[in-house]
Each structure stands twice: as structure tokens, then as C-alpha cells.
Amino acid sequence: AAWRLTLASLVLAPFALTMRRAELRSLTRREWALALGAGCLLAVHFATWIISLSLTSVAASVVLVAISPLFVGLASHLLLKERLTRPTSIGLIVAMVGSAVIGWGDLGEGSHRLLGDLLALVGALAVAGYFLIGRRLRARLSLLGYVFPVYATAAVVLMGAAALTRAPLTGYPASTWLWLLLLALGPQIVGHSSLNWALRHLTATYVTIAALGEPLGSTLLAWLVLAEPPTLMAVVGGGLILVGIVIASRSSGPQEAEP
């Protein structure tokens, strides 16, 4: 994740520093603080989620991270004073039950599984905050003017964390560097930036809901590529979480986001 964001930032830097120089200079202290905060939250999301993948199953991790739309809906109510609709409330309760089912199923698998589930939930909270801040800043900032400082901040935080934990940052074969570059160009610059583009036109809740193909795709790939079939409790809990998110989405259509 550290190299993914670092390479993405390096690719974007020439364009941001030439095409958006005036915009970046015009940012207020509050906007810089929010952008840096969004970058830190993105770094926390990647760090906790990736660590969780080594502790719990892929299915449990990605489905728990996918609970972020409900955190966004709840935070929008508490922080932005938006009305919490009945579908959102019901969906939140159903998804929380699903999270508990996954945690209960992992109790017998050792404390590392439960820690992995907890880290995945922290990742969901972090990405929810990331999207909420993005919704605010994208009302005024261009896509490039927003994502460049955010990705660069996340890259610095993750590189610092990797250095502190003495994680290897070099010595990879050429094929690994190619995959890292593809991760930076594809999932980061195209994928994440597309979601950030949408934040200017759609609510943060709807944007996070629209990204929910990830849990199903990741679980299927883990089964096919890693020979890691989901457990029964992960299937039941994940199903409840996805049902809860679908219920909540009934009140989060693609209406325009208000700044």
C-alpha cells in the first residue's frame, strides 16, 4: 500500500504541480488540515485492512470493511445533522448483527482471527471518514487538486510506518515493481479517483454503497486463487451485512450531494 500510494502520487505530481498549482496555493489552513486528515485516514484504512488480511479470512475482512456505508450514514446524521432515515437505522442494526455473527464464528479460530475482524472494522471507520471529508472538499476543489495532497499524505504516513516497523521497501524483483505500478495506475488513480470524482455529484453514502461489488469479488477470487473458501459463519454474517447495506441504500439514492 505504501508503494501503491507513493507511485500514484509521483505519477500525479507533475500534473498537479503545473495544472493545479494556483488551486493548491489557494487552499485555506482548514482545507489543508482536512486534506491531510483525509490522507491519514486513507493510510489507516489501508494499513489496518491489509494487516487484517493476514489474521482473518479474506471474506470476513472485505465484508467487514464494506460496512463503511453505514458508518458514513450514521456520521452524516451525527456530524452533518442529516436526517437518519428508518431504512438506514434498520440497515445499521442488521449489519451490526452480521458483524457480530462473523466475530462469533471466529472466536473458535483463535484470538488472531478476532483481532483481524477488529482491524477490518477500524479500516471501515477510517474509509468512512475519508469519504466524508472528500464530500466536503470536493464541493470546492477539482479532482486533481483534492486527490494529489490526499494520496501524497497517505503515502508519507505509510512509508513512515513501514520504516518504523522495518518492513522491506526495496529488493523486490522486476515483476513485483510492475504489479505495484499497475496497482498505482489501476485501483488507485483510476479506481479511488473515480470514487472521489463521484463525491462532487453524489452523496458520500451513495458513493460507498456503489463500491460494494468488492466484497463479493474478493471472496470469489480468494476461493478460486487462494483456495480459501468462506466459512459458514462468514457467509451468514456477510450476507446479513450486505442485506443491511441494501436496506440502508433504499434511502440513499443518487441525489446530488450538498456542500
N, C-alpha and C positions, 0 to 999 in steps of 0.2 A: 504493500500500500504506500510505503514511503517513496519508493521509486516511481510508482504509478503517478502519484501527485506531483513529484518533482519533475518528471519528464513532461507531464501535461503543462505544468507552469512554464517550463523552458520553451515549449512549443508556442504557448500563448504570449510569452513576454514580448517578442518583437512587435506583434500586432497591438498589444495593449499599450505599450510604451510609446508607440507612434500614433496610432489611430485614436486612442483614448487618453492621451497624456493630459489634456485640459480637463477632462472629466474627472480623472483621478486627483488632480490638483484641487478641484473644486469641492471635494468631499469634506464635510464638516468633521469635527472631532467625534461627534456622536455616531456619524455614519462609519467612520473608520473603526470605532470601537465595536459597532455591530458587525462589520465585515470581519474583523479579527475574531470576534466571538463566534461567528458562523464557521470560520475556518477551524477554530479549536474544537467546536462541536463535531465537525466533519471528521477531524482526526480521531476524536474519541470514538465516534461511530465505527470507523474502520478498525481501530486498534482492538476494541472490545469484541467486535463481531469476529474478526479473524482469529483472536485467541479462543473465542468460544467454539470455533470450528474444530479446534484440536482437543477440546474437552467433552463436547457433546456431539450428537449426530448432526449431519447436515440438515436433515429435515426439521429437527427441533430448533436449530439455530436460525434458519432462514424464516421459519414460520413465526417464531417469537419476535424477530426483528420486524416482521411485516405488521406487527401490531401498532406501528408508529402512526397510521392514520387516526387511530382512536386517541392517542396521546395528543395529536395535533388538534382534533376536535375539542377535547377537554381543555387544552391550554388556550385555544381560541375563546372559549367561554370564560375562563378564569382571568386571562390576561388582556384579551382584546374586547371583553364584555359582549361577545357574540352569544346569541341565544343557543343553549344546548337543547336540541330537539329531542323528542321522545325516541325516534329511531336511533339517534346517536347514543342516548343513555342505555337503551336496551342492547345495542351492539357492543357497547363498552363492557357491560356486565357479562354477556355471552363470551366475549373474547377473553376476559379475565378468568372465567371458568375454564376455558380452553387452555390458558397458560398454566393454571393450577393442575389440570389433568396431565400436561406434559411434565411438569415438575414432579408430580406424584409418581408418574411412570418411571422417572429417572432416579427416584430415591433408592431403589434397589440396585442401581447400577454403579453406586459409589458417589462420594462427595464431589468428585471432579465433574460428573455429569450435571449435578445441580449447580455448581459454580459456572459451568458453561451456559446453562439456561439463564442464570442471573446476568452474566455478561452480555448475552444476546438481548435481554430486556434493557440493559443500560444502553446498548447500541441503538435500540429503538427510541429511547428517550432522547438520545443525542441527535439522531437524524430528524426527530420531530422538531427540536429546537432549531436545527439548521434550516429546515423548510419554513418555519415561522419567521425567522429573521429574513430569509430570502424573499418572502412575500412582502415584507415591509420595504426592503431596499430596492427590489426590482420595480417598485412603483415609480421610482425616480431614475434609477441607474440603467444603463444599457446592459445587455447580457455580458459583453466582454468586460465592461467596467466593473461589473459585480464579481464574475467568476474568477478573474485573474487574482485579485487580492485574497479571495477566499481560498482558492486552491493553493496559492503560494504559502499562506499561513499554515494550512493543514500540512503541507509538505515540510515546512520548517519544524513544526511540532513533532511529526512522525519521525523525521530524520534525527531530531534531538533524542527522542525516546529510544530509537534504535541504537544510537551511540551510547546512551546511558546503560542500556541493557546488554551492550556489546554484541548485538546481533550482526551477523556478517552482511556488509553492504557492497562488497566487491568480490571478485574472484569467480563470478558466475560464467558459465560457458556462453558462447555467442547465441545459442538458441534461446537461453533464458532472457538475455537482453532484448532479443527480438520479441518475445512474448510480453515483456514489460512495456516495450514501446507500443505494442498493439493494445495492451490494456489502457495505456495513457490515451491513445488516439480513439479507441472504440468506446469502452464502457465509461471512461472519464469525460473526454472532450465532447464526444457525441452523446453518450447516454445521460450523464449527470447534467450536462449543459442543456440538453433538451428539456429536462425537468425544470431547470432554473429558468429557461425561456418561458415555459408554461406558467410559471408563478406570476408573471406580469398580467396574464389574461384569465387565469383560473384561481380558485381558492386553493390554499395550501392543503386543505383536507382532500379536495378532489384530486390534486396532483399526486399525493401519496397513495391514494386509493388506485389511481391509474397505473401505478407501478407494481401492482400485486401479482403480475404474472411470474415474478421472480421466485417465490416460494415453490410453486408447482414445478417450474422448470428446473430449479436447483435440486429438488428432491428426486426428480426423474433422472437427472444426469448423475447424481450420486449413486442411484441404484444401478444404472447402466454402466457407468465408467468406474466407480469405486467399489462396486459390489456391496453397497451399504443400503439394504432395504430398510424403510422406516418401520419402527416398532408399532405395535397395535395402539399403544397409548399416544404415540406421536401422531398417528393417523387420526385418532379420535379427537385429541386436543387441537391438532392443526385444523381439522375440519370445523370445530367449534369456533376457532379464531377467525377463519375465513368466512364462516356464516355470520359472525358478529360484525365483521367489516362490511360485508354485503348489506346487512341490515342498516348499519350506520350510513352507508353510501346513498341510501334512499333519500336522505335529507341533504346530500352534498353534491348536487348536480353541477354541471359545468358552467355555473354562473360566473359573471365577472367578479374578480377579487376587488375589494375596496381597499384603497391605500390607507 
